[in-house]
Amino acid sequence: MLTDLNHTNCSGCCSSGNRIFTVSFMIILLLAILLGNSLILAIFLGTKHIRTPQGYLKTSLAVADLALGILVVPFSVYGEIRMLSLNASTAEGDYEVLFVGSWHPCYLIGPVFAGCTLVSISTIFLLTIERSIAILKPLHKEVVITRRRTLLLILLSWTASFFLAMTPMIFSQGGIVLEYNHCSRMCNYAPAPASPAHVWQILLLFPAFDFSLLGGTLIINALSLTTIHQYTRRRKLLSETDQEPLRVSFSDIKAAKTIGTLTMAFTVSFTPIAVFVVGNVLGYQWCTFSFFAFWILASNSCCNVIIYSVCDQRFREGARQLFISMRCFCCRTSKR
């Protein structure tokens, strides 16, 4: 979400071969994000038994990931292909040939990337809260977790996330701008000319906010998984003594484990970018590392469909029904 304090020329990674490899990776990632999250939306919006508070939260997460595939990644692909066609280097000034006019596209792309990242973190936090209530207070689940409350929390999550994404430009008084970074190949926050060094400290809001939510999410997940382990042992004992079984359903337990997997995957993908942000504020120049940090985070946008496919039985059933419906539709169309 930012650029190096002292711009460096990535001359070691600007050859035509390396740029072709980079563009190929971006295009593959773009297709994976679009197809994977479109499948998630089709299943969650088209299957009635998945239209639950948890389903709405997962839909919000898919929309945030899909926004990266629609706006952020294609813009980077365009920038790299354009530079390849011009046979230009990756020096910072060379990228100015991509943009014509007074309005810079990064003033849209940058906040979308930052905002959607924050939406993903806050949505995973809400998913964890929803599952913890289902595990710890199963009798209160239907009363506490309602569709209306869930939709209001989703709206609040998106509003707060995009406000926070705009905070560096709003409160830095022009000290921070957005530009296309030659190292990360993305639209990042950058210092305005002659801006004081202390304005960078406002960018520490991102890792502080993100790790606060992720830390709380990990703690709640640990509590839920510990409770699940205790339930499993007690259920086994109750089955042996023919007593009344516990009220936590098997689907709630599986869903909690799925959310735990989502949390771990996002934490692993987000940690490099948080390290980069802190290092950049302290003045370190990490050009090559910034590319890997940003694109590891972007790659997380295509991981959720894999996690759901492996861990979520309802998702697999919804996918099977969707493919059967598509096959029947194709058969009817071909007969006509």
Salt bridges, closest charged atoms under 4 A:
GLU80 OE1 - ARG19 NE 3.35
GLU80 OE1 - ARG185 NE 3.58
GLU92 OE1 - HIS182 ND1 2.34
GLU130 OE2 - ARG131 NH2 2.49
GLU179 OE2 - HIS7 NE2 3.91
GLU244 OE2 - ARG247 NH2 3.83
ASP252 OD1 - ARG131 NH1 2.82
ASP252 OD2 - LYS141 NZ 3.16
ASP312 OD2 - LYS58 NZ 3.03
GLU317 OE2 - ARG320 NH2 2.71
